[in-house]
Amino acid sequence: MIGSQRELTLRFLAEPADVNYGGKVHGGVVMKWIDQAGYAAAVGWSGAYSVTVAVGGIRFMAPIRISDLVTVRTKLVHTGTSSMHFSVEVAARDPMGGEPRLCTHCVIVFVALDGVEGKPTAVPAWEPVSDDDRELAEYAQQVMQLSKGIEQTVERYRQAHDAHDHDA
């Protein structure tokens, strides 16, 4: 039912094709998993085709090894008119036992699109009900503000660099 699936969990084994020469999973592969889980969560919440518009605060904290059991958890933490912000955690553990270790976390933002013109379409609103929900929503907004600040800094640098190139 649209607007009712707030959380989504994917589990699978890290495969030989996922790892680099050091025997650890590539960061790009982890980002792909995050995007896939986020997409499934966004479609589950909105009931509409959705596209990734931003990933903020991604942090790689521990490696994922070949054959680790990987868990990617998404949790809706904020909605806008057509956007959905998800907190994502990637954990891994030896499939024969042991404690899971947090390997990566981030916030990923999707926008729902209509099926006709591909324009943003409204998503069901979500409101925090617990203190934990409010903290997660605030965290997601802070991460995205930080990301916007970085984008603005990069754009100012690019403009200054472009102006310098034209002067030369």
Buried (B, 14 or more C-beta within 10 A) or exposed (E): EEBEBBEBEBEEEBEEEBBEEEEBBBBEBBBEBBBEBBBBBBBBBBBBBBEBBBBBBBEBEEBBBBBBBBBBBBBBBBBEEBBBBBBBBBBBBEEEEEEBBEBBBBBBBBBBBEEEEEEBBEBBEBEBEEEEBEEBBEBBBEBBEEBEEEEEEEEEEEEEEEEEEEEE
